[in-house]
Amino acid sequence: MTKNKALFPFILITSLFFLWGFAHNLDPILIPHLKKSFTLTTVEATLVDSAVFIAYFLMALPAGLIMKKFGYKTGIITGLLVFSCGSYLFIPAANTQQYAFFLVALFIIACGLTILETAANPYASSLGAPETATQRLNFAQSFNGLSTTLAPIVGAKVILTKGFTPAQLDRMTTGARKLALAAEASSVKMPYFILGSVLVLIAILFAFTRLPKIQHREGHAASKSIFHALKHRHLAWSVVAQFFYVGGQVCVFSLFILYATKAADLQEEKAAYYLGACGLAFVIGRFIGTFLMRYYSSTRLLAAYAGINILLCTVAIWGHGMTTIYTIIVMCFFMSIMFPTIFALGIKELRGDTEFGSSLIIMSIVGGAILPRVFGYISDATGNIQYGYAVPLVCFIVVAYFGLRGHRVNARQETLSAPVII
């Protein structure tokens, strides 16, 4: 009976992972698109990521408070509607031709994503036995990985294909160039209008669906404060690990097209298809990782995958031609399990601190705003975008440490306890 009650809600929650993954993975298309439309440097173009991930930092605690006061269902519907509003704002942003307006729209989208992720990750983790929480969350996150494959391909078709080459732009008069770039920027309106409309429909579906409430057994008193939650050593380390992991992932995905055009001399549209291959490797890695967790501990897999990516980063820095592209694709495969595994290990056995713990881990996603800019500064300063991969290399070192030691729960504080679905 418990399984039957949890199945349909789990399916609905899993759909959210796909949706926010789709939004995130349009950003690597937006970065080169807006970079050309507004004649930006690499550092200026990474403001796209900054706008998104700063929202995670600012909105995560309010999102946790929404969950504690009103419940997961209200939080999910709120997140979907905010996400939708940000998507609709792409229409006036394109009409006004203001880069800052695009950044505001992305910030609002990310506020909605923050609420959704703060709710959906612990909710999916709790819909079942605690010993399979990491496996369950990795499975749900696999559909996030599926969007990583589809979004770049869709984005390339509807956003990048209408662009003008630099040579064509150079031959235009100032007025003609301005009109041409305005036409390019306008290509984002339809995909984001469709996305916003889909989100409204899903919010309505959630409003009319009964979601089971997740309660913890006795002894799990509500958290006193966010500082009380941070007393859990493994949570504190998961916050650090997630900060670096997300920063590293964003460097890899969001700057991939810029990297591919320089390291392998690919055209933007062709590079976008290879980015889709990165997403495919990512989703395959999620499903395979979920399967492997039936036989190997999630912590060992996490440490091993991070160790492999440390080696791959050295190839990304010093390699040449298509070898670098294939290296990044393989790297995406081994990144696949990191976010959900760090998250699930971080909120493990937090009891009443779960909501604040979830907020803290979501706040740490701000690494995606900070570390890509470090990547950009290194690339601009050295004139070689490949050197920027020193940043993901450091990130994977931190993740490897978390998998080896940082995940350990203080045994005197915690005891395993299953959630109750009502």
Order of alpha helices (4+ residues) and beta strands (2+ residues): alpha-alpha-alpha-alpha-alpha-alpha-alpha-alpha-alpha-alpha-alpha-beta-alpha-alpha-alpha-alpha-alpha-alpha-alpha-alpha-alpha-alpha-beta
